[in-house]
Amino acid sequence: MVLIGTMGVGKSSVAAALAGLLTTRGIPHARLDLDDVRRAWPAPADDPFHFALTTQNLSCLSTSFVRSGAEPLVLAGVIETRSGLATFSAAIDMPLTVCRLTASPDVLRRRLTARHLDDDEALRWHLARAPELDRILDAALLEACSVDVSTSTVSAAARDVARVVGWLQHPAC
């Protein structure tokens, strides 16, 4: 399962909370933040978001996690295209259910501003990129489900995701 969405929507935070929820229920799993999996500098000019490196690392890590019994995999990151989704699915050798997190522009602006409080250049880039990425994701239609996290706590958003992907069936969960 992969959580996608634009910057500031809470992919990493919700994935961490979802992993915590699975842990409390005794469900073996692994959580991977695709930003961490691709974090290297410099990026090649023809691959500025390190897609190739992400795919390679994702393949190695997922193989190790699945061999250790950690399944499902909870991934958090940006996937912009069907071909990117297919590549990541092939890298982990299993289909990926995509759940898109969404939030209102005001919420995104507030979160990004708080995140980049001391870096005006990064804030400007993220504030410009967030709506652009939202439009890309709108057009790609990769998600099997979506959760609006505009007014949710992180733990409530994680429960909502678990429900919509079918991991929690009981309404009180």
C-alpha positions in Angstrom: 0.0 0.0 0.0 1.3 3.4 -0.8 0.1 6.8 0.5 0.5 9.5 -2.2 -0.3 13.2 -2.2 1.2 16.6 -2.5 3.8 18.1 -0.2 2.6 18.9 3.3 -0.5 16.7 3.1 0.9 14.3 5.8 2.1 11.2 3.9 5.0 10.5 6.2 3.1 11.3 9.4 0.0 9.3 8.5 2.3 6.3 7.4 4.0 6.4 10.8 0.7 6.5 12.6 -0.7 3.7 10.4 2.4 1.6 11.2 1.7 2.3 14.9 -1.9 1.2 14.5 -0.8 -2.0 12.8 1.8 -2.6 15.5 -0.9 -2.3 18.3 -3.0 -4.8 16.4 -0.1 -7.2 16.1 0.0 -7.1 12.3 3.5 -7.6 10.9 4.4 -4.8 8.5 7.1 -2.5 7.3 7.0 1.3 6.7 9.1 3.0 4.1 9.2 6.7 3.4 10.2 7.0 -0.2 11.8 10.4 0.5 14.3 8.6 2.8 14.8 5.8 0.3 15.9 8.3 -2.4 17.8 10.8 -0.2 21.2 11.3 -1.9 23.0 14.2 -3.4 23.5 15.2 -6.1 20.6 13.9 -8.2 21.4 13.2 -11.9 20.3 15.9 -14.2 18.0 13.5 -16.1 16.5 12.1 -12.8 16.1 15.1 -10.4 13.8 13.2 -8.0 16.1 10.0 -8.0 13.4 7.7 -9.4 16.0 5.1 -10.4 17.7 5.1 -7.1 14.3 4.9 -5.3 13.3 1.9 -7.4 16.6 0.1 -6.7 16.5 0.8 -3.0 12.8 -0.1 -2.8 13.5 -3.4 -4.4 16.3 -4.3 -2.0 14.5 -3.1 1.1 11.1 -4.7 0.3 12.7 -8.0 -0.4 14.4 -8.0 3.0 11.2 -6.8 4.8 9.0 -9.4 3.2 11.5 -12.2 3.8 11.4 -11.2 7.5 7.6 -11.5 7.5 6.8 -7.8 7.4 3.8 -7.6 5.1 2.0 -5.4 4.3 4.3 -2.7 3.3 3.3 0.8 4.1 4.9 3.2 1.7 4.7 7.0 1.7 5.8 9.1 -1.2 5.0 10.7 -4.5 4.2 8.7 -7.6 3.1 10.8 -10.5 2.4 8.4 -13.3 0.9 4.9 -14.0 4.3 3.8 -15.3 5.9 5.0 -12.1 3.4 3.0 -10.1 4.0 -0.1 -12.3 7.8 0.3 -11.8 7.4 0.4 -8.0 5.0 -2.5 -8.0 7.5 -4.5 -10.0 10.3 -3.4 -7.7 8.5 -4.8 -4.6 7.1 -7.8 -6.6 3.5 -7.1 -5.5 0.6 -4.9 -6.5 0.3 -1.6 -4.7 -3.0 -0.2 -3.5 -2.8 3.6 -3.8 -4.5 5.8 -1.2 -4.3 9.5 -1.9 -4.3 11.9 0.9 -5.8 15.3 0.2 -6.1 18.6 2.1 -7.4 22.1 1.4 -5.0 24.6 0.0 -5.1 26.6 3.3 -4.1 23.6 5.3 -1.3 22.8 2.9 0.0 26.4 3.0 -0.1 26.4 6.8 1.7 23.1 7.1 4.4 24.0 4.5 4.9 27.4 6.2 5.5 25.7 9.5 7.8 23.1 8.0 10.0 25.7 6.1 9.9 28.5 8.7 13.6 29.3 8.5 14.1 28.7 4.7 12.3 31.2 2.5 13.7 29.6 -0.7 12.4 26.1 0.2 9.1 27.6 1.3 8.6 29.4 -2.1 9.5 26.2 -4.0 7.1 24.0 -2.0 4.3 26.5 -2.1 4.6 26.6 -5.9 5.1 22.9 -6.3 2.3 21.7 -4.1 -0.6 22.9 -6.3 1.3 21.8 -9.4 1.7 18.3 -8.0 -1.9 18.2 -6.9 -2.9 18.9 -10.6 -0.6 16.2 -11.8 -2.1 13.7 -9.3 -5.6 14.8 -10.3 -4.9 14.0 -13.9 -3.0 10.7 -13.2 -5.9 9.1 -11.2 -3.7 6.5 -9.6 -5.6 6.1 -6.3 -7.9 3.3 -5.5 -9.2 5.4 -2.6 -8.6 8.8 -1.0 -8.8 10.4 2.4 -9.2 14.1 3.0 -7.0 15.0 6.0 -7.9 18.7 6.2 -9.6 18.4 9.6 -8.3 15.1 10.8 -5.7 14.4 13.5 -2.9 12.2 12.2 -4.2 9.2 14.2 -7.7 9.7 12.8 -6.3 9.9 9.3 -4.4 6.7 9.8 -7.6 4.9 11.0 -9.5 6.3 8.0 -6.8 5.0 5.7 -6.8 1.6 7.4 -10.6 1.4 6.9 -10.7 2.5 3.3 -7.9 0.0 2.3 -9.8 -2.8 4.2 -7.3 -3.3 7.1 -9.8 -2.4 9.7 -13.4 -3.5 9.3 -14.9 -2.5 12.6 -16.3 1.1 12.8 -15.0 1.6 16.3 -11.4 0.9 15.3 
